[in-house]
């Protein structure tokens, strides 16, 4: 394990920084084939038609269509990140490591770290 891998606090702060202010705000892709994208909730099209009201709907994308992917929009979406999506929370990504950290105080007391290195006695979720 490299030294940088033993610094999960740094890793989490960097990940949360990139979630909160992504280096790339959006991207565009081109569909290489016709696709049907399932909908998780109804959407209203430009022509006023609403699709997906039965939650079994889909959105049709034709080959060659340009698709805008709003990375920043996903990164700040409350449906994905919860009601505090607009708050910078360095503990967000500890869940992906299976670690539980509730405050910076957990780090200061040496409970999790010794000389900046993660110790084995970390509580798991």
Backbone atoms as SQL, in Angstrom:
CREATE TABLE atoms (id INTEGER PRIMARY KEY, chain TEXT, resi INTEGER, resn TEXT, atom TEXT, x REAL, y REAL, z REAL);
INSERT INTO atoms VALUES
  (1, 'A', 1, 'UNK', 'N', 0.850, -1.176, 0.000),
  (2, 'A', 1, 'UNK', 'CA', 0.000, 0.000, 0.000),
  (3, 'A', 1, 'UNK', 'C', 0.898, 1.242, 0.000),
  (4, 'A', 2, 'UNK', 'N', 0.645, 2.127, -0.936),
  (5, 'A', 2, 'UNK', 'CA', 1.457, 3.343, -1.012),
  (6, 'A', 2, 'UNK', 'C', 1.059, 4.316, 0.093),
  (7, 'A', 3, 'UNK', 'N', 1.931, 5.259, 0.368),
  (8, 'A', 3, 'UNK', 'CA', 1.672, 6.238, 1.421),
  (9, 'A', 3, 'UNK', 'C', 0.408, 7.032, 1.141),
  (10, 'A', 4, 'UNK', 'N', 0.172, 7.379, -0.100),
  (11, 'A', 4, 'UNK', 'CA', -1.008, 8.183, -0.446),
  (12, 'A', 4, 'UNK', 'C', -2.297, 7.390, -0.207),
  (13, 'A', 5, 'UNK', 'N', -2.260, 6.070, -0.384),
  (14, 'A', 5, 'UNK', 'CA', -3.438, 5.243, -0.146),
  (15, 'A', 5, 'UNK', 'C', -3.775, 5.144, 1.339),
  (16, 'A', 6, 'UNK', 'N', -2.819, 5.440, 2.197),
  (17, 'A', 6, 'UNK', 'CA', -3.055, 5.405, 3.637),
  (18, 'A', 6, 'UNK', 'C', -3.496, 6.764, 4.171),
  (19, 'A', 7, 'UNK', 'N', -3.890, 7.653, 3.273),
  (20, 'A', 7, 'UNK', 'CA', -4.358, 8.983, 3.664),
  (21, 'A', 7, 'UNK', 'C', -5.804, 9.191, 3.198),
  (22, 'A', 8, 'UNK', 'N', -6.750, 8.446, 3.750),
  (23, 'A', 8, 'UNK', 'CA', -8.132, 8.550, 3.278),
  (24, 'A', 8, 'UNK', 'C', -8.755, 9.922, 3.519),
  (25, 'A', 9, 'UNK', 'N', -8.307, 10.640, 4.546),
  (26, 'A', 9, 'UNK', 'CA', -8.850, 11.983, 4.775),
  (27, 'A', 9, 'UNK', 'C', -8.521, 12.873, 3.585),
  (28, 'A', 10, 'UNK', 'N', -7.271, 12.854, 3.138),
  (29, 'A', 10, 'UNK', 'CA', -6.867, 13.629, 1.967),
  (30, 'A', 10, 'UNK', 'C', -7.660, 13.194, 0.746),
  (31, 'A', 11, 'UNK', 'N', -7.799, 11.896, 0.549),
  (32, 'A', 11, 'UNK', 'CA', -8.545, 11.363, -0.584),
  (33, 'A', 11, 'UNK', 'C', -9.987, 11.873, -0.567),
  (34, 'A', 12, 'UNK', 'N', -10.615, 11.852, 0.604),
  (35, 'A', 12, 'UNK', 'CA', -11.999, 12.300, 0.718),
  (36, 'A', 12, 'UNK', 'C', -12.157, 13.792, 0.490),
  (37, 'A', 13, 'UNK', 'N', -11.228, 14.587, 0.981),
  (38, 'A', 13, 'UNK', 'CA', -11.296, 16.035, 0.761),
  (39, 'A', 13, 'UNK', 'C', -11.144, 16.341, -0.732),
  (40, 'A', 14, 'UNK', 'N', -10.241, 15.646, -1.405),
  (41, 'A', 14, 'UNK', 'CA', -10.053, 15.859, -2.846),
  (42, 'A', 14, 'UNK', 'C', -11.305, 15.428, -3.608),
  (43, 'A', 15, 'UNK', 'N', -11.847, 14.251, -3.275),
  (44, 'A', 15, 'UNK', 'CA', -13.061, 13.777, -3.961),
  (45, 'A', 15, 'UNK', 'C', -14.237, 14.736, -3.754),
  (46, 'A', 16, 'UNK', 'N', -14.415, 15.197, -2.512),
  (47, 'A', 16, 'UNK', 'CA', -15.521, 16.114, -2.231),
  (48, 'A', 16, 'UNK', 'C', -15.294, 17.454, -2.917),
  (49, 'A', 17, 'UNK', 'N', -14.037, 17.896, -2.999),
  (50, 'A', 17, 'UNK', 'CA', -13.729, 19.142, -3.712),
  (51, 'A', 17, 'UNK', 'C', -14.099, 19.013, -5.182),
  (52, 'A', 18, 'UNK', 'N', -13.780, 17.877, -5.783),
  (53, 'A', 18, 'UNK', 'CA', -14.103, 17.666, -7.195),
  (54, 'A', 18, 'UNK', 'C', -15.599, 17.475, -7.415),
  (55, 'A', 19, 'UNK', 'N', -16.291, 16.891, -6.422),
  (56, 'A', 19, 'UNK', 'CA', -17.749, 16.788, -6.537),
  (57, 'A', 19, 'UNK', 'C', -18.366, 18.180, -6.454),
  (58, 'A', 20, 'UNK', 'N', -17.902, 18.973, -5.524),
  (59, 'A', 20, 'UNK', 'CA', -18.474, 20.294, -5.289),
  (60, 'A', 20, 'UNK', 'C', -18.124, 21.276, -6.402),
  (61, 'A', 21, 'UNK', 'N', -16.932, 21.165, -6.955),
  (62, 'A', 21, 'UNK', 'CA', -16.490, 22.062, -8.025),
  (63, 'A', 21, 'UNK', 'C', -15.705, 21.228, -9.044),
  (64, 'A', 22, 'UNK', 'N', -16.409, 20.502, -9.922),
  (65, 'A', 22, 'UNK', 'CA', -15.736, 19.593, -10.853),
  (66, 'A', 22, 'UNK', 'C', -14.819, 20.316, -11.831),
  (67, 'A', 23, 'UNK', 'N', -13.736, 19.644, -12.185),
  (68, 'A', 23, 'UNK', 'CA', -12.775, 20.214, -13.139),
  (69, 'A', 23, 'UNK', 'C', -13.419, 20.400, -14.510),
  (70, 'A', 24, 'UNK', 'N', -14.344, 19.524, -14.861),
  (71, 'A', 24, 'UNK', 'CA', -15.087, 19.613, -16.122),
  (72, 'A', 24, 'UNK', 'C', -16.557, 19.751, -15.748),
  (73, 'A', 25, 'UNK', 'N', -17.182, 20.853, -16.142),
  (74, 'A', 25, 'UNK', 'CA', -18.565, 21.105, -15.740),
  (75, 'A', 25, 'UNK', 'C', -19.574, 20.310, -16.543),
  (76, 'A', 26, 'UNK', 'N', -19.229, 19.971, -17.766),
  (77, 'A', 26, 'UNK', 'CA', -20.123, 19.163, -18.589),
  (78, 'A', 26, 'UNK', 'C', -19.323, 18.579, -19.743),
  (79, 'A', 27, 'UNK', 'N', -19.949, 17.649, -20.431),
  (80, 'A', 27, 'UNK', 'CA', -19.323, 17.049, -21.602),
  (81, 'A', 27, 'UNK', 'C', -20.416, 16.715, -22.615),
  (82, 'A', 28, 'UNK', 'N', -20.023, 16.455, -23.827),
  (83, 'A', 28, 'UNK', 'CA', -20.972, 16.088, -24.879),
  (84, 'A', 28, 'UNK', 'C', -20.521, 14.764, -25.487),
  (85, 'A', 29, 'UNK', 'N', -21.461, 13.886, -25.696),
  (86, 'A', 29, 'UNK', 'CA', -21.206, 12.600, -26.336),
  (87, 'A', 29, 'UNK', 'C', -22.109, 12.483, -27.560),
  (88, 'A', 30, 'UNK', 'N', -21.751, 11.583, -28.470),
  (89, 'A', 30, 'UNK', 'CA', -22.555, 11.315, -29.654),
  (90, 'A', 30, 'UNK', 'C', -23.002, 9.853, -29.590),
  (91, 'A', 31, 'UNK', 'N', -24.305, 9.628, -29.736),
  (92, 'A', 31, 'UNK', 'CA', -24.843, 8.275, -29.694),
  (93, 'A', 31, 'UNK', 'C', -24.340, 7.486, -30.903),
  (94, 'A', 32, 'UNK', 'N', -23.793, 6.307, -30.649),
  (95, 'A', 32, 'UNK', 'CA', -23.261, 5.474, -31.741),
  (96, 'A', 32, 'UNK', 'C', -24.298, 4.495, -32.279),
  (97, 'A', 33, 'UNK', 'N', -25.443, 4.414, -31.591),
  (98, 'A', 33, 'UNK', 'CA', -26.556, 3.581, -32.070),
  (99, 'A', 33, 'UNK', 'C', -27.843, 4.091, -31.437),
  (100, 'A', 34, 'UNK', 'N', -28.973, 3.688, -31.984),
  (101, 'A', 34, 'UNK', 'CA', -30.266, 4.042, -31.392),
  (102, 'A', 34, 'UNK', 'C', -30.362, 3.408, -30.007),
  (103, 'A', 35, 'UNK', 'N', -30.875, 4.165, -29.045),
  (104, 'A', 35, 'UNK', 'CA', -31.008, 3.668, -27.667),
  (105, 'A', 35, 'UNK', 'C', -32.333, 4.101, -27.073),
  (106, 'A', 36, 'UNK', 'N', -32.792, 3.353, -26.104),
  (107, 'A', 36, 'UNK', 'CA', -33.950, 3.709, -25.289),
  (108, 'A', 36, 'UNK', 'C', -33.447, 3.830, -23.856),
  (109, 'A', 37, 'UNK', 'N', -33.526, 5.038, -23.297),
  (110, 'A', 37, 'UNK', 'CA', -33.050, 5.304, -21.948),
  (111, 'A', 37, 'UNK', 'C', -34.252, 5.263, -21.001),
  (112, 'A', 38, 'UNK', 'N', -34.248, 4.332, -20.037),
  (113, 'A', 38, 'UNK', 'CA', -35.383, 4.265, -19.102),
  (114, 'A', 38, 'UNK', 'C', -35.440, 5.513, -18.221),
  (115, 'A', 39, 'UNK', 'N', -36.656, 5.909, -17.859),
  (116, 'A', 39, 'UNK', 'CA', -36.867, 7.103, -17.040),
  (117, 'A', 39, 'UNK', 'C', -37.184, 6.720, -15.599),
  (118, 'A', 40, 'UNK', 'N', -36.605, 7.449, -14.663),
  (119, 'A', 40, 'UNK', 'CA', -36.900, 7.212, -13.252),
  (120, 'A', 40, 'UNK', 'C', -38.047, 8.085, -12.769),
  (121, 'A', 41, 'UNK', 'N', -38.372, 9.111, -13.538),
  (122, 'A', 41, 'UNK', 'CA', -39.506, 9.969, -13.234),
  (123, 'A', 41, 'UNK', 'C', -39.971, 10.624, -14.539),
  (124, 'A', 42, 'UNK', 'N', -41.234, 11.060, -14.591),
  (125, 'A', 42, 'UNK', 'CA', -41.764, 11.644, -15.825),
  (126, 'A', 42, 'UNK', 'C', -41.001, 12.905, -16.239),
  (127, 'A', 43, 'UNK', 'N', -40.926, 13.124, -17.556),
  (128, 'A', 43, 'UNK', 'CA', -40.343, 14.357, -18.080),
  (129, 'A', 43, 'UNK', 'C', -41.285, 14.935, -19.133),
  (130, 'A', 44, 'UNK', 'N', -41.237, 16.245, -19.263),
  (131, 'A', 44, 'UNK', 'CA', -42.043, 16.933, -20.273),
  (132, 'A', 44, 'UNK', 'C', -41.119, 17.367, -21.398),
  (133, 'A', 45, 'UNK', 'N', -41.469, 16.963, -22.611),
  (134, 'A', 45, 'UNK', 'CA', -40.672, 17.283, -23.784),
  (135, 'A', 45, 'UNK', 'C', -40.955, 18.707, -24.254),
  (136, 'A', 46, 'UNK', 'N', -40.114, 19.180, -25.174),
  (137, 'A', 46, 'UNK', 'CA', -40.263, 20.519, -25.739),
  (138, 'A', 46, 'UNK', 'C', -41.647, 20.758, -26.342),
  (139, 'A', 47, 'UNK', 'N', -42.210, 19.722, -26.926),
  (140, 'A', 47, 'UNK', 'CA', -43.515, 19.854, -27.581),
  (141, 'A', 47, 'UNK', 'C', -44.679, 19.799, -26.586),
  (142, 'A', 48, 'UNK', 'N', -44.383, 19.697, -25.284),
  (143, 'A', 48, 'UNK', 'CA', -45.428, 19.673, -24.260),
  (144, 'A', 48, 'UNK', 'C', -45.860, 18.282, -23.850),
  (145, 'A', 49, 'UNK', 'N', -45.445, 17.264, -24.594),
  (146, 'A', 49, 'UNK', 'CA', -45.820, 15.888, -24.276),
  (147, 'A', 49, 'UNK', 'C', -45.055, 15.419, -23.030),
  (148, 'A', 50, 'UNK', 'N', -45.770, 14.751, -22.120),
  (149, 'A', 50, 'UNK', 'CA', -45.138, 14.180, -20.931),
  (150, 'A', 50, 'UNK', 'C', -44.987, 12.680, -21.136),
  (151, 'A', 51, 'UNK', 'N', -43.778, 12.181, -20.908),
  (152, 'A', 51, 'UNK', 'CA', -43.537, 10.738, -21.038),
  (153, 'A', 51, 'UNK', 'C', -43.026, 10.195, -19.709),
  (154, 'A', 52, 'UNK', 'N', -43.265, 8.904, -19.497),
  (155, 'A', 52, 'UNK', 'CA', -42.788, 8.255, -18.290),
  (156, 'A', 52, 'UNK', 'C', -43.713, 8.402, -17.103),
  (157, 'A', 53, 'UNK', 'N', -44.984, 8.791, -17.338),
  (158, 'A', 53, 'UNK', 'CA', -45.894, 8.962, -16.201),
  (159, 'A', 53, 'UNK', 'C', -46.197, 7.634, -15.523),
  (160, 'A', 54, 'UNK', 'N', -46.075, 6.532, -16.237),
  (161, 'A', 54, 'UNK', 'CA', -46.314, 5.216, -15.640),
  (162, 'A', 54, 'UNK', 'C', -45.033, 4.611, -15.070),
  (163, 'A', 55, 'UNK', 'N', -43.933, 5.385, -15.087),
  (164, 'A', 55, 'UNK', 'CA', -42.602, 4.969, -14.625),
  (165, 'A', 55, 'UNK', 'C', -42.046, 3.778, -15.404),
  (166, 'A', 56, 'UNK', 'N', -42.712, 3.419, -16.497),
  (167, 'A', 56, 'UNK', 'CA', -42.186, 2.394, -17.390),
  (168, 'A', 56, 'UNK', 'C', -41.771, 3.017, -18.709),
  (169, 'A', 57, 'UNK', 'N', -41.729, 4.331, -18.739),
  (170, 'A', 57, 'UNK', 'CA', -41.411, 5.043, -19.964),
  (171, 'A', 57, 'UNK', 'C', -39.927, 5.064, -20.260),
  (172, 'A', 58, 'UNK', 'N', -39.618, 5.538, -21.433),
  (173, 'A', 58, 'UNK', 'CA', -38.227, 5.659, -21.850),
  (174, 'A', 58, 'UNK', 'C', -38.100, 6.860, -22.761),
  (175, 'A', 59, 'UNK', 'N', -36.884, 7.305, -22.927),
  (176, 'A', 59, 'UNK', 'CA', -36.576, 8.406, -23.825),
  (177, 'A', 59, 'UNK', 'C', -35.770, 7.822, -24.966),
  (178, 'A', 60, 'UNK', 'N', -36.183, 8.085, -26.187),
  (179, 'A', 60, 'UNK', 'CA', -35.521, 7.529, -27.359),
  (180, 'A', 60, 'UNK', 'C', -34.409, 8.464, -27.840),
  (181, 'A', 61, 'UNK', 'N', -33.238, 7.904, -28.043),
  (182, 'A', 61, 'UNK', 'CA', -32.100, 8.660, -28.566),
  (183, 'A', 61, 'UNK', 'C', -31.690, 8.013, -29.882),
  (184, 'A', 62, 'UNK', 'N', -31.656, 8.808, -30.920),
  (185, 'A', 62, 'UNK', 'CA', -31.301, 8.314, -32.262),
  (186, 'A', 62, 'UNK', 'C', -29.792, 8.337, -32.461),
  (187, 'A', 63, 'UNK', 'N', -29.290, 7.393, -33.239),
  (188, 'A', 63, 'UNK', 'CA', -27.872, 7.352, -33.590),
  (189, 'A', 63, 'UNK', 'C', -27.461, 8.700, -34.180),
  (190, 'A', 64, 'UNK', 'N', -26.311, 9.212, -33.734),
  (191, 'A', 64, 'UNK', 'CA', -25.804, 10.482, -34.223),
  (192, 'A', 64, 'UNK', 'C', -26.247, 11.693, -33.403),
  (193, 'A', 65, 'UNK', 'N', -27.170, 11.470, -32.446),
  (194, 'A', 65, 'UNK', 'CA', -27.637, 12.577, -31.589),
  (195, 'A', 65, 'UNK', 'C', -26.528, 13.011, -30.640),
  (196, 'A', 66, 'UNK', 'N', -26.474, 14.312, -30.380),
  (197, 'A', 66, 'UNK', 'CA', -25.553, 14.846, -29.391),
  (198, 'A', 66, 'UNK', 'C', -26.222, 14.775, -28.020),
  (199, 'A', 67, 'UNK', 'N', -25.473, 14.337, -27.033),
  (200, 'A', 67, 'UNK', 'CA', -26.005, 14.195, -25.675),
  (201, 'A', 67, 'UNK', 'C', -25.158, 15.041, -24.740),
  (202, 'A', 68, 'UNK', 'N', -25.790, 15.999, -24.104),
  (203, 'A', 68, 'UNK', 'CA', -25.108, 16.860, -23.138),
  (204, 'A', 68, 'UNK', 'C', -25.175, 16.185, -21.769),
  (205, 'A', 69, 'UNK', 'N', -24.031, 16.014, -21.113),
  (206, 'A', 69, 'UNK', 'CA', -23.967, 15.400, -19.790),
  (207, 'A', 69, 'UNK', 'C', -23.533, 16.474, -18.797),
  (208, 'A', 70, 'UNK', 'N', -24.462, 16.959, -17.969),
  (209, 'A', 70, 'UNK', 'CA', -24.161, 18.052, -17.030),
  (210, 'A', 70, 'UNK', 'C', -23.526, 17.528, -15.740),
  (211, 'A', 71, 'UNK', 'N', -22.232, 17.312, -15.763),
  (212, 'A', 71, 'UNK', 'CA', -21.522, 16.735, -14.618),
  (213, 'A', 71, 'UNK', 'C', -21.767, 17.557, -13.353),
  (214, 'A', 72, 'UNK', 'N', -21.652, 18.873, -13.448),
  (215, 'A', 72, 'UNK', 'CA', -21.859, 19.726, -12.279),
  (216, 'A', 72, 'UNK', 'C', -23.279, 19.588, -11.755),
  (217, 'A', 73, 'UNK', 'N', -24.232, 19.470, -12.643),
  (218, 'A', 73, 'UNK', 'CA', -25.619, 19.285, -12.221),
  (219, 'A', 73, 'UNK', 'C', -25.810, 17.995, -11.450),
  (220, 'A', 74, 'UNK', 'N', -25.198, 16.911, -11.908),
  (221, 'A', 74, 'UNK', 'CA', -25.280, 15.642, -11.186),
  (222, 'A', 74, 'UNK', 'C', -24.569, 15.743, -9.842),
  (223, 'A', 75, 'UNK', 'N', -23.457, 16.445, -9.821),
  (224, 'A', 75, 'UNK', 'CA', -22.651, 16.549, -8.608),
  (225, 'A', 75, 'UNK', 'C', -23.348, 17.319, -7.495),
  (226, 'A', 76, 'UNK', 'N', -24.309, 18.157, -7.844),
  (227, 'A', 76, 'UNK', 'CA', -25.008, 18.969, -6.848),
  (228, 'A', 76, 'UNK', 'C', -26.488, 18.588, -6.724),
  (229, 'A', 77, 'UNK', 'N', -26.866, 17.464, -7.313),
  (230, 'A', 77, 'UNK', 'CA', -28.255, 17.024, -7.336),
  (231, 'A', 77, 'UNK', 'C', -28.661, 16.419, -5.995),
  (232, 'A', 78, 'UNK', 'N', -29.698, 16.980, -5.376),
  (233, 'A', 78, 'UNK', 'CA', -30.169, 16.492, -4.081),
  (234, 'A', 78, 'UNK', 'C', -30.765, 15.094, -4.165),
  (235, 'A', 79, 'UNK', 'N', -31.292, 14.706, -5.339),
  (236, 'A', 79, 'UNK', 'CA', -31.820, 13.346, -5.491),
  (237, 'A', 79, 'UNK', 'C', -30.705, 12.305, -5.395),
  (238, 'A', 80, 'UNK', 'N', -29.496, 12.684, -5.742),
  (239, 'A', 80, 'UNK', 'CA', -28.358, 11.772, -5.688),
  (240, 'A', 80, 'UNK', 'C', -27.623, 11.878, -4.359),
  (241, 'A', 81, 'UNK', 'N', -27.333, 13.104, -3.913),
  (242, 'A', 81, 'UNK', 'CA', -26.468, 13.346, -2.761),
  (243, 'A', 81, 'UNK', 'C', -27.202, 13.696, -1.483),
  (244, 'A', 82, 'UNK', 'N', -28.513, 13.869, -1.543),
  (245, 'A', 82, 'UNK', 'CA', -29.285, 14.186, -0.353),
  (246, 'A', 82, 'UNK', 'C', -29.548, 15.673, -0.221),
  (247, 'A', 83, 'UNK', 'N', -30.315, 16.040, 0.808),
  (248, 'A', 83, 'UNK', 'CA', -30.730, 17.436, 0.964),
  (249, 'A', 83, 'UNK', 'C', -29.584, 18.406, 1.243),
  (250, 'A', 84, 'UNK', 'N', -28.444, 17.891, 1.651),
  (251, 'A', 84, 'UNK', 'CA', -27.300, 18.763, 1.928),
  (252, 'A', 84, 'UNK', 'C', -26.280, 18.744, 0.786),
  (253, 'A', 85, 'UNK', 'N', -26.743, 18.482, -0.427),
  (254, 'A', 85, 'UNK', 'CA', -25.854, 18.378, -1.591),
  (255, 'A', 85, 'UNK', 'C', -25.052, 19.649, -1.846),
  (256, 'A', 86, 'UNK', 'N', -25.556, 20.795, -1.414),
  (257, 'A', 86, 'UNK', 'CA', -24.864, 22.057, -1.646),
  (258, 'A', 86, 'UNK', 'C', -23.879, 22.407, -0.529),
  (259, 'A', 87, 'UNK', 'N', -23.723, 21.510, 0.433),
  (260, 'A', 87, 'UNK', 'CA', -22.768, 21.708, 1.518),
  (261, 'A', 87, 'UNK', 'C', -21.502, 20.904, 1.248),
  (262, 'A', 88, 'UNK', 'N', -20.359, 21.492, 1.561),
  (263, 'A', 88, 'UNK', 'CA', -19.090, 20.781, 1.433),
  (264, 'A', 88, 'UNK', 'C', -18.929, 19.902, 2.663),
  (265, 'A', 89, 'UNK', 'N', -18.978, 18.578, 2.460),
  (266, 'A', 89, 'UNK', 'CA', -18.862, 17.635, 3.563),
  (267, 'A', 89, 'UNK', 'C', -17.756, 16.634, 3.239),
  (268, 'A', 90, 'UNK', 'N', -16.624, 16.790, 3.881),
  (269, 'A', 90, 'UNK', 'CA', -15.474, 15.939, 3.589),
  (270, 'A', 90, 'UNK', 'C', -15.716, 14.481, 3.966),
  (271, 'A', 91, 'UNK', 'N', -16.752, 14.177, 4.736),
  (272, 'A', 91, 'UNK', 'CA', -17.011, 12.797, 5.141),
  (273, 'A', 91, 'UNK', 'C', -17.830, 12.027, 4.095),
  (274, 'A', 92, 'UNK', 'N', -18.297, 12.698, 3.063),
  (275, 'A', 92, 'UNK', 'CA', -19.157, 12.071, 2.060),
  (276, 'A', 92, 'UNK', 'C', -18.593, 10.760, 1.537),
  (277, 'A', 93, 'UNK', 'N', -17.320, 10.727, 1.185),
  (278, 'A', 93, 'UNK', 'CA', -16.761, 9.556, 0.529),
  (279, 'A', 93, 'UNK', 'C', -16.204, 8.513, 1.498),
  (280, 'A', 94, 'UNK', 'N', -16.236, 8.759, 2.794),
  (281, 'A', 94, 'UNK', 'CA', -15.803, 7.733, 3.738),
  (282, 'A', 94, 'UNK', 'C', -16.720, 6.522, 3.652),
  (283, 'A', 95, 'UNK', 'N', -17.984, 6.751, 3.286),
  (284, 'A', 95, 'UNK', 'CA', -18.913, 5.619, 3.147),
  (285, 'A', 95, 'UNK', 'C', -18.419, 4.641, 2.096),
  (286, 'A', 96, 'UNK', 'N', -17.803, 5.140, 1.022),
  (287, 'A', 96, 'UNK', 'CA', -17.326, 4.245, -0.030),
  (288, 'A', 96, 'UNK', 'C', -16.149, 3.400, 0.443),
  (289, 'A', 97, 'UNK', 'N', -15.456, 3.855, 1.481),
  (290, 'A', 97, 'UNK', 'CA', -14.356, 3.087, 2.050),
  (291, 'A', 97, 'UNK', 'C', -14.833, 2.160, 3.160),
  (292, 'A', 98, 'UNK', 'N', -16.138, 2.231, 3.517),
  (293, 'A', 98, 'UNK', 'CA', -16.657, 1.441, 4.619),
  (294, 'A', 98, 'UNK', 'C', -16.242, 1.995, 5.963),
  (295, 'A', 99, 'UNK', 'N', -15.917, 3.284, 6.032),
  (296, 'A', 99, 'UNK', 'CA', -15.475, 3.910, 7.272),
  (297, 'A', 99, 'UNK', 'C', -16.553, 4.845, 7.785),
  (298, 'A', 100, 'UNK', 'N', -16.547, 5.057, 9.079),
  (299, 'A', 100, 'UNK', 'CA', -17.491, 5.982, 9.674),
  (300, 'A', 100, 'UNK', 'C', -16.718, 7.131, 10.297),
  (301, 'A', 101, 'UNK', 'N', -16.997, 8.322, 9.856),
  (302, 'A', 101, 'UNK', 'CA', -16.352, 9.515, 10.378),
  (303, 'A', 101, 'UNK', 'C', -17.415, 10.582, 10.500),
  (304, 'A', 102, 'UNK', 'N', -17.621, 11.080, 11.695),
  (305, 'A', 102, 'UNK', 'CA', -18.709, 12.035, 11.888),
  (306, 'A', 102, 'UNK', 'C', -18.223, 13.457, 12.031),
  (307, 'A', 103, 'UNK', 'N', -16.955, 13.656, 12.358),
  (308, 'A', 103, 'UNK', 'CA', -16.466, 15.022, 12.495),
  (309, 'A', 103, 'UNK', 'C', -14.948, 15.038, 12.397),
  (310, 'A', 104, 'UNK', 'N', -14.419, 16.236, 12.223),
  (311, 'A', 104, 'UNK', 'CA', -12.973, 16.398, 12.190),
  (312, 'A', 104, 'UNK', 'C', -12.370, 15.976, 13.522),
  (313, 'A', 105, 'UNK', 'N', -13.129, 16.080, 14.604),
  (314, 'A', 105, 'UNK', 'CA', -12.645, 15.684, 15.929),
  (315, 'A', 105, 'UNK', 'C', -12.223, 14.212, 15.937),
  (316, 'A', 106, 'UNK', 'N', -12.913, 13.362, 15.166),
  (317, 'A', 106, 'UNK', 'CA', -12.549, 11.954, 15.084),
  (318, 'A', 106, 'UNK', 'C', -11.117, 11.782, 14.599),
  (319, 'A', 107, 'UNK', 'N', -10.648, 12.711, 13.783),
  (320, 'A', 107, 'UNK', 'CA', -9.296, 12.615, 13.246),
  (321, 'A', 107, 'UNK', 'C', -8.258, 13.165, 14.216),
  (322, 'A', 108, 'UNK', 'N', -8.631, 14.163, 14.993),
  (323, 'A', 108, 'UNK', 'CA', -7.667, 14.852, 15.843),
  (324, 'A', 108, 'UNK', 'C', -7.211, 14.013, 17.034),
  (325, 'A', 109, 'UNK', 'N', -8.079, 13.175, 17.569),
  (326, 'A', 109, 'UNK', 'CA', -7.755, 12.444, 18.779),
  (327, 'A', 109, 'UNK', 'C', -6.863, 11.235, 18.558),
  (328, 'A', 110, 'UNK', 'N', -6.447, 10.977, 17.343),
  (329, 'A', 110, 'UNK', 'CA', -5.606, 9.824, 17.076),
  (330, 'A', 110, 'UNK', 'C', -6.398, 8.531, 17.037),
  (331, 'A', 111, 'UNK', 'N', -7.733, 8.644, 17.052),
  (332, 'A', 111, 'UNK', 'CA', -8.559, 7.444, 17.019),
  (333, 'A', 111, 'UNK', 'C', -8.362, 6.678, 15.719),
  (334, 'A', 112, 'UNK', 'N', -8.248, 7.437, 14.632),
  (335, 'A', 112, 'UNK', 'CA', -8.150, 6.796, 13.321),
  (336, 'A', 112, 'UNK', 'C', -6.754, 6.882, 12.732),
  (337, 'A', 113, 'UNK', 'N', -6.002, 7.896, 13.094),
  (338, 'A', 113, 'UNK', 'CA', -4.724, 8.136, 12.463),
  (339, 'A', 113, 'UNK', 'C', -3.604, 8.234, 13.498),
  (340, 'A', 114, 'UNK', 'N', -2.444, 7.787, 13.111),
  (341, 'A', 114, 'UNK', 'CA', -1.244, 7.982, 13.910),
  (342, 'A', 114, 'UNK', 'C', -0.173, 8.434, 12.942),
  (343, 'A', 115, 'UNK', 'N', 0.357, 9.607, 13.153),
  (344, 'A', 115, 'UNK', 'CA', 1.347, 10.187, 12.238),
  (345, 'A', 115, 'UNK', 'C', 0.818, 10.276, 10.811),
  (346, 'A', 116, 'UNK', 'N', -0.490, 10.543, 10.688),
  (347, 'A', 116, 'UNK', 'CA', -1.101, 10.741, 9.377),
  (348, 'A', 116, 'UNK', 'C', -1.431, 9.465, 8.641),
  (349, 'A', 117, 'UNK', 'N', -1.241, 8.288, 9.278),
  (350, 'A', 117, 'UNK', 'CA', -1.489, 7.012, 8.612),
  (351, 'A', 117, 'UNK', 'C', -2.712, 6.343, 9.234),
  (352, 'A', 118, 'UNK', 'N', -3.600, 5.821, 8.392),
  (353, 'A', 118, 'UNK', 'CA', -4.807, 5.155, 8.848),
  (354, 'A', 118, 'UNK', 'C', -4.438, 3.925, 9.664),
  (355, 'A', 119, 'UNK', 'N', -5.072, 3.801, 10.834),
  (356, 'A', 119, 'UNK', 'CA', -4.849, 2.658, 11.711),
  (357, 'A', 119, 'UNK', 'C', -5.938, 1.615, 11.500),
  (358, 'A', 120, 'UNK', 'N', -5.717, 0.396, 11.970),
  (359, 'A', 120, 'UNK', 'CA', -6.659, -0.706, 11.769),
  (360, 'A', 120, 'UNK', 'C', -7.908, -0.645, 12.640),
  (361, 'A', 121, 'UNK', 'N', -7.892, 0.135, 13.716),
  (362, 'A', 121, 'UNK', 'CA', -9.016, 0.141, 14.626),
  (363, 'A', 121, 'UNK', 'C', -10.151, 1.075, 14.195),
  (364, 'A', 122, 'UNK', 'N', -10.277, 1.340, 12.916),
  (365, 'A', 122, 'UNK', 'CA', -11.338, 2.203, 12.404),
  (366, 'A', 122, 'UNK', 'C', -12.660, 1.477, 12.484),
  (367, 'A', 123, 'UNK', 'N', -13.694, 2.158, 12.965),
  (368, 'A', 123, 'UNK', 'CA', -15.012, 1.544, 13.026),
  (369, 'A', 123, 'UNK', 'C', -15.567, 1.407, 11.619),
  (370, 'A', 124, 'UNK', 'N', -16.302, 0.342, 11.363),
  (371, 'A', 124, 'UNK', 'CA', -16.891, 0.136, 10.038),
  (372, 'A', 124, 'UNK', 'C', -18.383, 0.385, 10.099),
  (373, 'A', 125, 'UNK', 'N', -18.932, 0.684, 8.936),
  (374, 'A', 125, 'UNK', 'CA', -20.368, 0.959, 8.847),
  (375, 'A', 125, 'UNK', 'C', -21.106, -0.349, 8.717);
